[in-house]
Amino acid sequence: MSEFIQSLTSYFAAFRMDPDASPDLRASGSRKSWILHQKIRIANSVTVTIQQHNNPDAIIVQKARCVEKWCGYGNRFDHILIQEDRAPQNNSWVWQHGYLPAKLLYAIRFSDRINTGKANANGRMIWRSVHHDLLLVEELEYLSSAMPNVNHGMIMCRDVLQKSRRIINVSSVVIPVHLVLSGGDDNQYFINQYTSLEIYNMIY
């Protein structure tokens, strides 16, 4: 939990100069003591809406979960692709699009209350809330320069030895993904682009 609070502190320290930040967040958002006194809602999943690849008018809804006990079993922390900077000159299509694999650990909502400077009919100040839907993720790294395997076309990635965790906005999520163990190292996976995570869960 301390690592989560540290990541959240780093996120708000960078967000303080945003025009949507409240005066309270601008003044205190970089302090752990302030964050520990804020009301934060924890969710067990994040829902992503994407266009169907062969029908741009159709929409697919997919969900990535982050649950400590899933259906009475162990932890379930799904994987996602997050949007990073594009690298159009790279030979790998995932880097060309700026997609990075990550494990979803926490999903939270922080509501920043901002004084509008106006009063209602009863003389009470009117406040508005700006919701921040945030995720704590653990980055994975690509192997083989993120090039598709010559046998099945899937791209390999692995857990990073020195864990790299950070807070991102939910808008950075591209799509949930299903990872398949490579069969060699327990920390190496293939990104299964042949089925969605939602369809895989329905079948298995």
C-alpha positions as semicolon CSV with decimal commas, in nm:
position;residue;x (nm);y (nm);z (nm)
1;M;0,000;0,000;0,000
2;S;0,288;0,239;0,072
3;E;0,408;0,194;-0,286
4;F;0,057;0,273;-0,409
5;I;0,045;0,595;-0,205
6;Q;0,390;0,693;-0,334
7;S;0,276;0,638;-0,693
8;L;-0,039;0,840;-0,631
9;T;0,166;1,120;-0,476
10;S;0,391;1,130;-0,784
11;Y;0,087;1,143;-1,014
12;F;-0,079;1,433;-0,832
13;A;0,251;1,618;-0,797
14;A;0,268;1,623;-1,177
15;F;-0,105;1,700;-1,213
16;R;-0,099;2,004;-0,983
17;M;-0,047;2,253;-1,267
18;D;-0,342;2,121;-1,467
19;P;-0,620;2,382;-1,519
20;D;-0,874;2,135;-1,379
21;A;-0,690;2,096;-1,048
22;S;-0,853;2,252;-0,742
23;P;-0,661;2,508;-0,533
24;D;-0,645;2,246;-0,259
25;L;-0,485;1,990;-0,490
26;R;-0,243;2,249;-0,630
27;A;-0,130;2,344;-0,283
28;S;-0,113;2,000;-0,122
29;G;-0,129;1,733;-0,393
30;S;0,237;1,642;-0,362
31;R;0,210;1,561;0,012
32;K;0,140;1,207;0,132
33;S;-0,036;1,340;0,442
34;W;-0,290;1,521;0,222
35;I;-0,354;1,216;0,003
36;L;-0,405;0,990;0,305
37;H;-0,695;1,212;0,415
38;Q;-0,873;1,206;0,078
39;K;-1,171;0,987;-0,005
40;I;-1,075;0,737;-0,272
41;R;-1,308;0,476;-0,419
42;I;-1,158;0,143;-0,517
43;A;-1,296;-0,058;-0,808
44;N;-1,230;-0,419;-0,906
45;S;-1,223;-0,368;-1,282
46;V;-1,195;-0,121;-1,567
47;T;-1,425;-0,125;-1,872
48;V;-1,296;-0,033;-2,216
49;T;-1,513;0,044;-2,518
50;I;-1,354;-0,012;-2,858
51;Q;-1,461;-0,028;-3,220
52;Q;-1,495;-0,369;-3,380
53;H;-1,202;-0,409;-3,619
54;N;-1,412;-0,531;-3,913
55;N;-1,711;-0,305;-3,845
56;P;-1,632;0,050;-3,729
57;D;-2,001;0,110;-3,654
58;A;-2,009;-0,174;-3,400
59;I;-1,880;-0,134;-3,044
60;I;-1,723;-0,399;-2,824
61;V;-1,713;-0,364;-2,445
62;Q;-1,427;-0,542;-2,268
63;K;-1,335;-0,556;-1,902
64;A;-1,002;-0,600;-1,723
65;R;-1,018;-0,705;-1,359
66;C;-0,800;-0,649;-1,055
67;V;-0,929;-0,869;-0,774
68;E;-0,746;-1,022;-0,480
69;K;-0,980;-1,324;-0,463
70;W;-1,151;-1,416;-0,788
71;C;-1,442;-1,663;-0,760
72;G;-1,297;-1,811;-0,441
73;Y;-0,957;-1,872;-0,598
74;G;-0,639;-1,666;-0,601
75;N;-0,555;-1,318;-0,721
76;R;-0,663;-1,203;-1,063
77;F;-0,475;-0,911;-1,214
78;D;-0,552;-0,887;-1,584
79;H;-0,320;-0,741;-1,845
80;I;-0,381;-0,442;-2,068
81;L;-0,213;-0,245;-2,342
82;I;-0,156;0,119;-2,254
83;Q;-0,094;0,409;-2,487
84;E;0,259;0,548;-2,489
85;D;0,443;0,766;-2,739
86;R;0,422;0,636;-3,096
87;A;0,738;0,532;-3,279
88;P;0,639;0,532;-3,648
89;Q;0,992;0,449;-3,765
90;N;1,009;0,131;-3,556
91;N;0,978;-0,206;-3,735
92;S;0,732;-0,343;-3,476
93;W;0,365;-0,255;-3,519
94;V;0,309;-0,231;-3,141
95;W;0,582;0,031;-3,108
96;Q;0,452;0,209;-3,417
97;H;0,120;0,250;-3,234
98;G;0,289;0,314;-2,898
99;Y;0,134;0,014;-2,719
100;L;0,295;-0,109;-2,396
101;P;0,182;-0,420;-2,202
102;A;0,109;-0,381;-1,831
103;K;-0,054;-0,564;-1,542
104;L;-0,354;-0,395;-1,380
105;L;-0,313;-0,386;-1,000
106;Y;-0,559;-0,123;-0,870
107;A;-0,843;0,083;-1,014
108;I;-0,951;0,391;-0,819
109;R;-1,155;0,709;-0,848
110;F;-1,052;1,032;-0,681
111;S;-1,303;1,319;-0,688
112;D;-1,151;1,666;-0,669
113;R;-1,402;1,921;-0,536
114;I;-1,370;2,267;-0,685
115;N;-1,542;2,582;-0,555
116;T;-1,720;2,749;-0,847
117;G;-1,729;3,085;-0,669
118;K;-2,108;3,093;-0,701
119;A;-2,382;3,049;-0,441
120;N;-2,720;2,880;-0,466
121;A;-3,055;3,030;-0,364
122;N;-2,983;2,944;0,000
123;G;-2,650;3,124;-0,005
124;R;-2,443;2,806;0,004
125;M;-2,139;2,779;-0,219
126;I;-2,173;2,562;-0,528
127;W;-1,905;2,301;-0,577
128;R;-1,832;2,086;-0,879
129;S;-1,648;1,756;-0,883
130;V;-1,378;1,655;-1,128
131;H;-1,339;1,278;-1,127
132;H;-0,999;1,121;-1,178
133;D;-1,027;0,754;-1,278
134;L;-0,681;0,614;-1,220
135;L;-0,501;0,282;-1,243
136;L;-0,191;0,144;-1,074
137;V;-0,012;-0,064;-1,334
138;E;0,304;-0,271;-1,347
139;E;0,483;-0,245;-1,680
140;L;0,606;-0,543;-1,879
141;E;0,878;-0,527;-2,141
142;Y;0,889;-0,666;-2,494
143;L;1,130;-0,934;-2,606
144;S;1,280;-0,991;-2,953
145;S;1,239;-0,620;-3,033
146;A;0,859;-0,671;-3,013
147;M;0,863;-0,856;-3,343
148;P;0,602;-1,130;-3,409
149;N;0,708;-1,491;-3,364
150;V;0,770;-1,650;-3,706
151;N;0,562;-1,960;-3,617
152;H;0,241;-1,811;-3,478
153;G;0,270;-1,433;-3,514
154;M;0,237;-1,350;-3,143
155;I;0,464;-1,100;-2,971
156;M;0,657;-1,198;-2,659
157;C;0,691;-0,994;-2,340
158;R;0,805;-1,056;-1,984
159;D;0,782;-0,928;-1,630
160;V;1,044;-0,667;-1,549
161;L;1,294;-0,784;-1,288
162;Q;1,299;-0,443;-1,120
163;K;0,927;-0,375;-1,094
164;S;0,817;-0,054;-1,266
165;R;0,483;0,059;-1,123
166;R;0,304;0,388;-1,181
167;I;-0,032;0,558;-1,183
168;I;-0,196;0,627;-1,519
169;N;-0,529;0,774;-1,623
170;V;-0,785;0,520;-1,740
171;S;-0,798;0,702;-2,074
172;S;-0,452;0,556;-2,147
173;V;-0,593;0,201;-2,168
174;V;-0,612;0,074;-2,526
175;I;-0,753;-0,275;-2,469
176;P;-0,740;-0,568;-2,224
177;V;-0,519;-0,852;-2,353
178;H;-0,482;-1,223;-2,292
179;L;-0,129;-1,344;-2,220
180;V;-0,014;-1,703;-2,274
181;L;0,285;-1,846;-2,087
182;S;0,566;-1,904;-2,334
183;G;0,633;-2,255;-2,205
184;G;0,989;-2,175;-2,108
185;D;1,029;-1,909;-1,839
186;D;0,737;-1,851;-1,600
187;N;0,787;-1,476;-1,643
188;Q;0,766;-1,477;-2,023
189;Y;0,441;-1,455;-2,220
190;F;0,296;-1,429;-2,567
191;I;0,034;-1,161;-2,630
192;N;-0,258;-1,354;-2,775
193;Q;-0,405;-1,123;-3,038
194;Y;-0,622;-1,401;-3,182
195;T;-0,888;-1,374;-2,913
196;S;-1,006;-1,099;-2,680
197;L;-0,973;-1,137;-2,304
198;E;-1,353;-1,125;-2,271
199;I;-1,411;-1,409;-2,518
200;Y;-1,134;-1,617;-2,356
201;N;-1,299;-1,574;-2,017
202;M;-1,637;-1,677;-2,157
203;I;-1,494;-1,998;-2,302
204;Y;-1,263;-2,098;-2,018
